[in-house]
């Protein structure tokens, strides 16, 4: 499972393919987050929990999640 921001989606896709893992589960959140408040980041994390759980527990690894 990989959690990334939108700025890194293409790089993550290329890396997963290069490693032979094209269906590696990825959850994508908004970019940038460096200058965001702790509350904003906490909300992003809470909003992604189910996607992360699904990616970790599905038979196929969850594929791409956005």
Backbone as JSON, one array per atom type, in Angstrom:
{
  "sequence": "XXXXXXXXXXXXXXXXXXXXXXXXXXXXXXXXXXXXXXXXXXXXXXXXXXXXXXXXXXXXXXXXXX",
  "N": [[0.85, -1.16, 0.0], [0.57, 2.15, -0.89], [0.6, 5.54, -0.05], [0.11, 8.57, -1.51], [0.56, 11.95, -2.79], [-1.22, 13.89, -5.26], [0.71, 14.92, -6.97], [2.56, 12.94, -7.34], [1.53, 10.78, -8.71], [2.01, 9.78, -11.35], [4.73, 9.08, -11.21], [4.62, 7.09, -9.24], [3.05, 5.19, -10.53], [4.69, 4.48, -12.73], [6.9, 3.44, -11.34], [5.76, 1.25, -9.99], [5.04, -0.34, -12.18], [7.59, -0.82, -13.26], [8.63, -2.41, -11.29], [7.18, -4.64, -11.65], [4.67, -4.69, -10.56], [1.98, -3.75, -11.37], [-0.6, -3.5, -10.35], [-0.34, -2.59, -7.8], [-1.59, -1.38, -4.75], [-2.69, 1.96, -4.38], [-3.31, 4.97, -2.71], [-4.47, 8.15, -3.3], [-4.02, 11.45, -2.31], [-4.81, 14.98, -1.98], [-2.58, 17.51, -3.29], [-0.6, 20.34, -2.59], [0.6, 19.12, 0.63], [2.35, 20.0, 2.49], [2.18, 22.63, 3.47], [-0.19, 22.66, 4.8], [-2.66, 22.65, 7.44], [-2.59, 20.8, 10.55], [-5.1, 19.82, 11.11], [-6.31, 19.69, 8.56], [-4.7, 17.74, 7.33], [-5.22, 15.58, 9.02], [-7.95, 15.24, 8.45], [-7.76, 14.46, 5.76], [-6.42, 12.04, 6.1], [-8.29, 10.59, 7.63], [-10.34, 10.45, 5.76], [-9.25, 8.7, 3.98], [-8.92, 6.24, 5.13], [-10.66, 3.97, 4.76], [-10.17, 3.32, 2.08], [-7.5, 2.61, 2.27], [-7.64, 0.38, 3.98], [-9.2, -1.29, 2.34], [-7.4, -1.63, 0.18], [-5.36, -3.02, 1.44], [-6.56, -5.37, 2.21], [-7.89, -6.6, 0.11], [-8.21, -9.24, -2.33], [-6.77, -8.84, -4.67], [-5.06, -6.84, -4.1], [-6.1, -4.35, -4.37], [-5.62, -2.48, -6.43], [-5.59, 0.66, -8.21], [-6.42, 3.44, -6.31], [-8.18, 6.42, -5.85]],
  "CA": [[0.0, 0.0, 0.0], [1.29, 3.41, -0.96], [-0.22, 6.75, 0.04], [0.87, 9.64, -2.16], [-0.23, 13.09, -3.22], [-1.49, 13.91, -6.7], [1.93, 15.26, -7.72], [3.41, 11.77, -7.5], [0.79, 9.64, -9.26], [2.69, 9.21, -12.52], [5.96, 8.44, -10.75], [4.25, 5.85, -8.54], [2.58, 4.24, -11.54], [5.86, 4.0, -13.46], [7.71, 2.63, -10.43], [5.06, -0.02, -9.77], [5.19, -1.14, -13.41], [8.99, -1.23, -13.37], [8.84, -3.48, -10.31], [6.3, -5.76, -11.98], [3.51, -4.62, -9.66], [1.09, -2.74, -11.93], [-1.83, -3.37, -9.56], [0.0, -2.22, -6.43], [-2.61, -0.44, -4.28], [-2.26, 3.33, -4.14], [-4.32, 5.94, -2.33], [-3.98, 9.47, -3.69], [-4.63, 12.59, -1.63], [-4.5, 16.26, -2.61], [-1.24, 18.08, -3.21], [0.43, 19.95, -1.63], [0.17, 19.01, 2.03], [3.4, 20.54, 3.35], [1.78, 23.89, 4.1], [-1.55, 22.51, 5.32], [-2.79, 22.52, 8.89], [-2.71, 19.43, 11.09], [-6.51, 19.44, 10.98], [-6.52, 19.32, 7.16], [-4.03, 16.45, 7.1], [-5.99, 14.58, 9.77], [-9.17, 14.99, 7.67], [-7.35, 13.68, 4.58], [-6.12, 10.69, 6.57], [-9.56, 9.94, 7.99], [-11.07, 10.2, 4.53], [-8.56, 7.67, 3.2], [-8.78, 5.0, 5.91], [-11.35, 2.82, 4.15], [-9.44, 2.96, 0.86], [-6.28, 1.92, 2.69], [-8.05, -0.95, 4.46], [-9.59, -2.06, 1.16], [-6.2, -1.98, -0.56], [-4.57, -4.0, 2.19], [-7.29, -6.62, 2.48], [-8.51, -7.21, -1.07], [-7.46, -10.37, -2.9], [-5.89, -8.4, -5.75], [-4.23, -5.72, -3.67], [-6.85, -3.11, -4.44], [-5.42, -1.68, -7.63], [-5.42, 2.1, -8.04], [-7.48, 4.14, -5.59], [-7.93, 7.85, -5.86]],
  "C": [[0.89, 1.23, 0.0], [0.29, 4.54, -0.87], [0.63, 7.89, -0.48], [-0.05, 10.83, -2.42], [-0.32, 13.08, -4.74], [-0.23, 14.2, -7.53], [2.79, 14.04, -8.03], [2.71, 10.58, -8.15], [1.5, 8.99, -10.44], [3.97, 8.48, -12.1], [5.66, 7.12, -10.05], [3.8, 4.78, -9.52], [3.76, 3.64, -12.31], [6.72, 3.08, -12.6], [7.08, 1.26, -10.2], [5.2, -0.92, -10.99], [6.61, -1.67, -13.55], [9.31, -2.38, -12.42], [7.96, -4.69, -10.57], [5.07, -5.83, -11.1], [2.49, -3.59, -10.15], [-0.2, -2.53, -11.14], [-1.55, -3.05, -8.09], [-1.0, -1.17, -5.94], [-2.03, 0.92, -3.91], [-3.48, 4.16, -3.74], [-3.72, 7.31, -2.59], [-4.76, 10.54, -2.94], [-4.17, 13.87, -2.31], [-3.07, 16.73, -2.36], [-1.38, 19.59, -3.31], [-0.16, 19.77, -0.24], [1.18, 19.66, 2.98], [2.97, 21.8, 4.1], [0.38, 23.84, 4.69], [-1.54, 22.33, 6.83], [-2.88, 21.05, 9.29], [-4.14, 18.93, 10.94], [-6.82, 18.98, 9.55], [-5.92, 17.94, 6.88], [-4.76, 15.33, 7.81], [-7.28, 14.23, 9.01], [-8.87, 14.17, 6.42], [-7.09, 12.23, 4.97], [-7.4, 9.94, 6.91], [-10.37, 9.59, 6.75], [-10.47, 9.09, 3.68], [-8.5, 6.31, 3.89], [-9.43, 3.82, 5.22], [-10.66, 2.38, 2.87], [-8.16, 2.19, 1.2], [-6.6, 0.51, 3.16], [-8.42, -1.83, 3.28], [-8.36, -2.52, 0.37], [-5.36, -3.04, 0.12], [-5.25, -5.35, 2.33], [-7.92, -7.26, 1.26], [-7.6, -8.29, -1.64], [-6.46, -9.92, -3.95], [-4.99, -7.25, -5.34], [-4.89, -4.38, -3.85], [-6.68, -2.28, -5.68], [-5.22, -0.21, -7.3], [-6.64, 2.7, -7.36], [-7.17, 5.62, -5.57], [-8.77, 8.61, -4.92]]
}
